[in-house]
Each structure stands twice: as C-alpha cells, then as structure tokens.
C-alpha cells in the first residue's frame, strides 16, 4: 500500500517512519523543506496511486480546512481522505459532506500516543463508513501497537465519531493529570515526606494508580526533581473545552474534567507546583512546549 501524508510535524513525522517500518509506502508533504518528500500537494498526488488514500495530519481549524478544501479540488472520485489531527467532530461532518458531493470519501481518526508513538505505536479511534475503514485497515494496523487489534483500534461509528471519542479521551486525560499533579503538590508540601520522587516510583508496580502517565511523572522528576526549570502556565489545546461543552449539551455531569480545565485557566494567574507537574506531563507524553520558570 502507498499513501500520502500531509503534515510532518511532531506526530506526522514519526507516523511516516512507523508506517514505513511496517511496510507501508508513504509520500509525505510538509511546508518544511528539511522533512518533506515533495514540494507541493500536486506532486504528492501525482506520486500516490489511484484510488488514493491521503492522511491529513495538520493543526485543527483553519489549516485543516484549507488542506481539505485543496484536496477537494484536486482529488478524484473514489479517493479517501483521513483526518488524523485533532479536529472537532462537527468539522469532520462538514468536511465529509463537502467531499462526498465530489465523490471523495472521508474518514476521521483520533490518534493517541504523542511523541512516543513511533516506538510504542498509536491508539486509534476511527469514524466513517465501514468500507472506508476496512480499506485503510493496513494503515491502521501499521500505526497501532502489536497485539490484538481491539486493544488499540476501534471503529467508533460514523464520520466524526473517531474525533468525538478522542475528545472524550483527552478530557479524561485532563482529569487524570490533574489528580496526579494535586497529589504531587500535597506530598511536596508535607515536611515529613523526605523522598518525593521515590514515592511516585514505588507506585509504578502493584498499586491501583499505576499507569503510563505515572511512569512519565517519574521520568519528569528524574530529569528535574524540583521542576525548577518549568513555569506553572499550562495551555489547553481545545479538546478539554469541547468535552465540557458536550457534557453541558448532553446534560452529563463531568465535574472532574471541568475542574481540571478550570485549573489550567487558574495556572495562568497563580504560582502552583501542581500545575508545574501538569505542564511537565504534557511535555513528557506529547512534546508540548513548557514555559521556562520565571
């Protein structure tokens, strides 16, 4: 199989490599000349055999909209576009309708794994028609971790469902990171606790709070035991807000996720050890930029 991949940033660059390592031929396109395989979308489309699969891995919002619009003008009937970025599910539905009017198929895929995906594989949540998902299954299988497909891939439902699942996934992530971070601050504040990093390290096996996020927390403390180099300002990239908005729209109580989102807002005003840890965790799993300590 030979696909096109538009967007070779922190995620897309590693995804191209993992696909190639697993037998998928990839032509990648990016505005950065140091990483791109081709100079333009036209050149990319000329290299990918028809019917094409084009995976879009660019920032959500205006950039995704412009890429989808350009593909809509240049692709042929029967081609398939997969949006693997962090688009809002309502945008997927709009993109699907625009492309369907031109005979072009569309699917969305939530991708989790951050900067570790090349090594560990990616968790995938796909939305779209069953035939389109099945057609792209060799791509999904190449990206996900080894083992049972059901443990790391799901066809969630129709167009938009994949990104909806990823949105909720990221909302849960907000709550988990906030809980770990608040526990970190509480332990750090107690004078009888003399080995803070060792406490979290001892939780990595056998305890009910063990997780990959906990492993990354230990790694962050190994690299900077007091988190002295990190400011407590924490960005939110959109999915947490969307999750809270959906909770309100569907009358679903989500107090933990909502509080975690509001804690990020408060981080922009106060000096908080907990929010330093949230910032450190975002950097560990996703490569998200941290602000240097003031």
Residue pairs with C-beta under 8 A, 6 or more apart in sequence:
1 23
1 24
1 25
1 53
1 138
1 139
2 24
2 25
2 26
2 27
2 47
2 48
2 49
3 19
3 24
3 25
3 26
3 27
3 48
3 52
3 53
3 54
3 55
3 139
4 26
4 27
4 28
4 29
4 44
4 45
4 47
4 48
4 52
4 53
4 54
4 55
5 12
5 15
5 16
5 19
5 26
5 27
5 28
5 29
5 54
5 55
5 57
6 12
6 28
6 29
6 30
6 41
6 44
6 54
6 55
6 56
6 57
6 58
6 67
7 29
7 30
7 56
7 57
7 58
7 67
7 85
8 16
8 28
8 29
8 30
8 32
8 35
8 36
8 57
9 30
9 57
9 58
10 115
10 286
10 287
11 57
11 84
11 111
11 114
11 115
11 117
12 28
12 30
12 57
12 58
13 28
13 35
14 115
14 117
14 118
15 55
15 57
15 84
15 111
15 117
15 118
15 122
15 143
16 26
16 28
17 118
18 117
18 118
18 121
18 122
18 142
18 143
19 26
19 139
19 142
19 143
20 26
22 141
22 142
22 143
23 142
24 138
24 139
24 142
26 37
27 37
27 38
27 44
27 47
27 48
28 35
28 36
28 37
28 38
28 44
29 36
29 37
29 38
29 40
29 41
29 43
29 44
30 36
33 39
37 44
38 44
38 47
41 70
41 71
41 74
42 74
44 54
45 52
45 54
45 74
45 75
48 54
50 76
50 78
50 79
51 76
51 78
51 79
51 80
52 75
52 76
52 79
52 80
53 79
53 80
53 82
53 135
53 136
53 139
54 71
54 75
54 79
54 80
54 81
54 82
55 82
55 84
55 139
56 64
56 67
56 68
56 71
56 81
56 82
56 83
56 84
56 85
57 84
57 85
58 64
58 67
58 85
59 85
59 86
60 85
60 86
60 87
60 88
60 91
60 238
61 87
64 83
64 85
64 87
64 91
64 95
65 91
65 95
68 81
68 83
68 95
68 98
68 99
69 98
71 81
71 99
71 104
72 98
72 99
72 102
72 104
75 81
75 99
75 102
75 104
76 103
76 104
77 102
77 103
77 104
78 103
78 104
78 105
79 104
79 105
80 104
80 105
80 106
80 107
80 132
80 135
80 136
81 95
81 99
81 104
81 105
81 106
81 107
82 106
82 107
82 108
82 109
82 128
82 136
82 139
83 92
83 95
83 106
83 107
83 108
83 109
83 163
84 108
84 109
84 110
84 111
86 110
86 163
86 166
86 170
86 237
86 238
86 239
87 95
87 108
87 163
88 163
88 167
88 238
88 242
89 108
89 127
89 160
89 161
89 163
89 164
89 167
90 160
92 106
92 108
92 127
92 159
92 160
92 162
92 163
93 159
93 160
95 106
96 106
96 128
96 159
96 160
99 105
99 106
100 106
105 128
105 129
105 132
106 128
106 132
106 159
107 126
107 127
107 128
107 129
107 132
107 133
107 136
107 159
107 162
108 126
108 127
108 128
108 159
108 160
108 161
108 162
108 163
109 124
109 125
109 126
109 127
109 140
109 162
109 163
110 124
110 125
110 126
110 162
110 163
110 165
110 166
110 167
110 169
111 117
111 122
111 123
111 124
111 125
111 143
111 166
112 122
112 123
112 124
112 125
112 166
112 169
113 120
113 121
113 122
113 123
114 285
114 286
114 287
115 285
115 286
115 287
116 285
117 143
120 145
121 143
121 144
121 145
121 146
121 152
122 143
122 144
122 145
122 152
123 144
123 145
123 152
123 153
124 140
124 143
124 144
124 152
124 153
124 154
124 162
125 153
125 154
125 156
125 161
125 162
125 163
125 165
125 166
125 169
126 133
126 136
126 140
126 153
126 154
126 155
126 156
126 162
127 155
127 156
127 157
127 158
127 159
127 160
127 161
127 162
127 163
127 164
127 165
128 155
128 158
128 159
128 162
129 158
129 159
130 155
133 140
133 155
140 153
141 149
141 153
144 152
144 153
145 151
145 152
154 165
156 162
156 164
156 165
164 246
166 239
167 239
167 242
167 243
167 246
168 243
168 246
170 239
170 240
170 243
171 239
171 240
171 242
171 243
171 244
171 254
171 257
172 257
173 213
174 236
174 240
174 243
174 257
174 260
174 261
174 264
175 256
175 257
175 259
175 260
176 211
176 213
177 213
177 260
177 277
177 278
177 281
177 282
178 256
178 259
178 260
178 263
178 274
178 278
179 256
180 209
180 213
180 214
180 217
180 277
180 281
181 274
181 275
181 276
181 277
181 278
181 281
182 274
184 196
184 200
184 217
184 273
184 274
184 277
185 272
185 273
185 274
185 277
187 193
187 196
187 199
188 196
188 273
189 273
193 199
196 221
196 225
197 218
197 221
197 222
197 225
200 214
200 217
200 218
200 221
201 218
203 209
203 210
203 214
204 210
204 214
204 215
204 218
212 285
213 281
213 285
216 281
216 284
216 285
217 277
217 280
217 281
217 284
219 284
220 227
220 277
220 280
220 281
220 283
220 284
221 227
224 230
224 280
227 273
227 276
227 277
227 280
228 293
229 290
229 292
229 293
230 276
230 279
230 280
230 283
230 290
230 291
230 292
230 293
231 276
231 279
231 290
231 291
231 292
231 293
231 294
232 267
232 270
232 271
232 272
232 273
232 274
232 275
232 276
232 279
233 267
233 268
233 275
233 279
233 291
234 264
234 267
234 268
234 275
234 278
234 279
234 282
235 264
235 282
235 288
236 261
236 264
236 265
237 288
240 257
240 260
240 261
240 264
241 261
243 254
243 257
243 261
244 254
244 257
244 258
244 261
246 252
247 253
247 254
247 257
247 258
263 274
263 275
263 278
264 275
264 278
266 272
266 275
267 275
267 278
267 279
279 290
279 291
280 290
282 288
282 290
283 289
283 290
